[in-house]
Amino acid sequence: MRITDLMIKETMIMDLQATTKDGAIEELIASLEASGRINDRALFKEMIYKREAESSTGIGGGIAMPHAKTKAVNEATVVFAKSSKGVEFESLDGEPAKVFFMIAAPEGAANTHLRTLAALSRLLIDTDFIDKLMKTQTPDEVSKLFDAKQAEEEAAKEAKEAKKEAAKAQKTPAVIVGNPNSDEFVVAVTACPTGIAHTFMAEDALIKKATEMGVNIRVETNGSEGAQNVLTADEIRRAKGVIVAADKKVEMDRFDGKPVLQRPVSDGIRKSEELIRKALNGDAPIYRSQGKGNAEEAKAEKTSVGSKIYKDLMNGISHMLPFVVGGGILLAISFLFEQVLGTENSIVKLLQTIGGGTGAFHFLIPILAGFIAMSIGDRPALMPGMVGGLMAVNSNAGFLGGLAAGFLAGYVVIFLRKALAGLPKALEGLKPILLYPVFGLLIAGAIVFYVFDPIFGGINTWLVNVLNNLGTGNAVILGLILGGMMAIDMGGPFNKAAYAFSIGVFTSSGNTNGAMMAAVMAGGMAPPLAIALATTFFKNKFTEQERKSGLTNYVLGLSFITEGAIPFAAADPLRVLTSCIVGSAIAGGLTQLWQINLPAPHGGIFVAALANHALLFLLAVAIGSVVSALILGLWKKTLKAN
């Protein structure tokens, strides 16, 4: 498949008018929308910004490749654009971006599409090719340039394959990329979250640089199609060092005992020579899959304790959320049916069984604890973590006990790895199937049973009593805090912390749990609704594209999807975040002032009828949204007329 089959002429922008990153993204998305290649502009934009939040797609060298893989895309498409002035795109080298490729891939993208996108990514490492692109004047010239370059690359690939086949026929060793006469050999793995662009650009950059340096290299890619060119055990054994240029988790146990450089995928693109040289010289920490620490590991780049705890916690919460949403929605539906059909109805019982305490909700804390443990101690820690979480549920230690059990199990497995490191190699195979499970479960379980259950059970009981006996004033303050936290980062650590706290109370107490859920749900609904209102009633403060995007926030806000406000917050963080935090705090506080109880963890307006004061709940959301919209609308400057 040709690259130009995806890079259609109708979408090309030969003179990008935008002067900012947000403006460039808007202009590129507008081209996709105008050509009918996307079906949900707001969702696609949200996914583009989600990818940008992980790391800038301004890869340097004047190139930017914003991309997303989502159901909002009708057909795989690449929008080509160039800017004569350049756009500040937060590029990795700090330079303006002048050539843009917005990649839109559908969720079920065909393998041929993914391979074509990978081929496009590899071409962009060639600086001479980029210079030629900048000199094009028409879409036809762009298409001809890409067709010619792709044909050249394919011919070179065919020649290389023919050389390999000839080597096999003569029973000579196959040629590895680089200088076949050199003993210098390294291996690498590249991976990025979407697996569309950066993965393959890093691969190509490493291969080209290794060729220039006379170094043999083998690169494994972890892209959208899965792992390709998978490294063999013999290659890993022979390599002087390993480069892992990845922004997502890759299989690491195979590198035990090797010098391993773990860097972002962007370093594979822009710092390929540095990485290869360090890998060759052994200037990297020795990786120990079984936790065998030594002096060389001290050289590893350290992550702050706070960042490590947050990463482990988010791993647990992200795996728990499907149980919260799935079970919570079914539970909410059962409450609606219960009001009409009665508590003894078979449908009501079925929904409550599937979603409630003996179904999905029964797994919340064990899943949370298990995946926190797995983030710390890898797979051997999963089982002790889940069992510890289940013990916390059964003993009334609840959410707090489950959190503690997860962290405990993870570090118990790390301790066991170090303690059992000196065992004979003949017993190595027994560790993961016998020693870690048995001793991990025994130690973690005993500590949970004798220490955590009494301590956190007492804390949980005290917390429930405090919440159940809060005076109106204290409850309002808590509601203000929880509601405001939902808008601070709209899906980030503060938002997740508030939501996780409310879920913890929701699963372990009486009537108060619904009160906390009312506060966070109102606080989470307000930001997108405020954006929608502001773009509707203060039209002269927003661009046409922002006004169109604002309309979708009515649906997102009513559905309790706070992330709908993220693109606006990214474009104007001071005004948007400040106004949204104020409105969300007011909405959360009002739910407590009016003693609203909402026994559902998700659903927005669709579960509002479950609240003990449904109309007051909707009023709290409306007041918070209007306050935020007014602050934003009055504060934001009027756009200058063109």
HELIX and SHEET records of a PDB file:
HELIX    1   1 ILE A    3  ASP A    5  5                                   3    
HELIX    2   2 LYS A    9  THR A   11  5                                   3    
HELIX    3   3 LYS A   21  ALA A   34  1                                  14    
HELIX    4   4 ARG A   41  GLU A   54  1                                  14    
HELIX    5   5 ASN A  111  LEU A  123  1                                  13    
HELIX    6   6 THR A  127  MET A  134  1                                   8    
HELIX    7   7 PRO A  139  ALA A  169  1                                  31    
HELIX    8   8 HIS A  198  MET A  213  1                                  16    
HELIX    9   9 ALA A  233  ARG A  238  1                                   6    
HELIX   10  10 ASP A  253  PHE A  255  5                                   3    
HELIX   11  11 VAL A  265  ARG A  270  1                                   6    
HELIX   12  12 SER A  272  ASN A  281  1                                  10    
HELIX   13  13 ALA A  295  LYS A  299  5                                   5    
HELIX   14  14 VAL A  305  LEU A  341  1                                  37    
HELIX   15  15 SER A  346  GLY A  355  1                                  10    
HELIX   16  16 ALA A  360  PHE A  363  5                                   4    
HELIX   17  17 LEU A  364  GLY A  377  1                                  14    
HELIX   18  18 ARG A  379  ALA A  381  5                                   3    
HELIX   19  19 LEU A  382  ASN A  394  1                                  13    
HELIX   20  20 GLY A  398  ALA A  419  1                                  22    
HELIX   21  21 LYS A  425  LEU A  427  5                                   3    
HELIX   22  22 LEU A  430  LEU A  430  1                                   1    
HELIX   23  23 LYS A  431  LEU A  435  3                                   5    
HELIX   24  24 TYR A  436  ILE A  447  1                                  12    
HELIX   25  25 VAL A  448  PHE A  452  3                                   5    
HELIX   26  26 ASP A  453  ASN A  468  1                                  16    
HELIX   27  27 THR A  472  ILE A  488  1                                  17    
HELIX   28  28 PRO A  493  PHE A  506  1                                  14    
HELIX   29  29 THR A  512  PHE A  537  1                                  26    
HELIX   30  30 LYS A  539  LYS A  541  5                                   3    
HELIX   31  31 GLU A  544  LEU A  558  1                                  15    
HELIX   32  32 THR A  562  ALA A  565  5                                   4    
HELIX   33  33 ILE A  566  ALA A  571  1                                   6    
HELIX   34  34 PRO A  573  LEU A  593  1                                  21    
HELIX   35  35 GLY A  604  LEU A  610  5                                   7    
HELIX   36  36 ALA A  614  TRP A  635  1                                  22    
SHEET    1   A 4 GLY A  58  GLY A  60  0                                        
SHEET    2   A 4 ILE A  63  ALA A  64 -1                                        
SHEET    3   A 4 ALA A  97  ALA A 105  1                                        
SHEET    4   A 4 HIS A  67  LYS A  69  1                                        
SHEET    1   B 4 GLY A  58  GLY A  60  0                                        
SHEET    2   B 4 ILE A  63  ALA A  64 -1                                        
SHEET    3   B 4 ALA A  97  ALA A 105  1                                        
SHEET    4   B 4 THR A  77  VAL A  87 -1                                        
SHEET    1   C 5 GLY A 226  GLN A 228  0                                        
SHEET    2   C 5 ASN A 216  GLY A 223 -1                                        
SHEET    3   C 5 PHE A 185  ALA A 191  1                                        
SHEET    4   C 5 GLY A 241  ALA A 246  1                                        
SHEET    5   C 5 VAL A 260  ARG A 263  1                                        
END                                                                             
